């Protein structure tokens, strides 16, 4: 009797309805994906293409532009009275000077070989 009951339940409308619902959801998802791809293709066709070789940037007639870097000069930190904070106007301005080839040391990102 158990086999007859299980066969009856398997053939009932509930499991068939679940299968149909699963198939319908799958078809809707595939349709949505196809629509999204076609929309993406249409949008991509409206966008401008890559620049042509004659539209590419060119080097200035004066030659390549050089980087400018500056080295900070050391400046002693003023020592405030005990328990008091320094305010911005009490700090001295930090001076900078242009960097020369001799200054380019081996620090990370310094651009030098590190050997003097």
Secondary structure, 3 states (H helix, E strand, C coil): CHHHHHHHHHCCHHHHHHHHHHHHHHHHHHHHHHHHHHHHHHHHHHCCCCCCHHHCCCCCCCCCCCCCCEEECCCCCCCCCCCCCCCHHHCCCCCEEECCHHHCCCCCCCCCCCCC
